[in-house]
């Protein structure tokens, strides 16, 4: 699937925005491992937020379970 990266006002809250089969705009949080990659990029590149914000990306939807949460939730995993 294709979508666009954007960052919420809260720190470390990246999302992927995409249109679903019914052409409704949908947002999914970015997979935590992808957020860790972005943190690593921040050590190398200047202004990573501006470089990534709004960029089109390929992603897949995955189920993610985090310790301490009772339910699995959907996240966007970059390809």
C-alpha positions, -999 to +999 in steps of 0.1 A: +000+000+000+010+036-004+005+064+021+020+096+034+041+100+066+032+127+091+040+135+127+015+144+153+022+172+179+032+146+205+068+134+205+076+101+187+041+099+172+045+093+135+015+082+115+008+070+079-022+085+062-038+066+033-071+061+014-088+028+021-109+008-004-139+031+001-117+062-005-120+072+032-089+088+046-075+066+073-045+070+097-024+043+113+004+048+139+038+039+126+053+006+138+075+012+169+105-004+152+102+021+123+101+050+149+134+036+163+149+038+128+138+074+125+156+082+158+188+067+144+184+088+113+182+119+135+217+111+147+230+113+111+208+138+092+197+173+100+160+180+103+147+145+097+111+156+105+111+180+076+127+154+053+101+127+061+069+148+067+044+143+038+066+118+019+049+090+001+059+056+015+052+019+008+038+001+039+018-029+050-007-031+078+004-054+107-011-064+140+011-053+169+008-062+206+027-043+233+034-057+267+008-044+292-019-039+267-048-063+265-056-060+228-037-062+195-038-030+174-030-022+138+001-003+128+018+007+095+051-011+089+073+005+063+086-017+035 
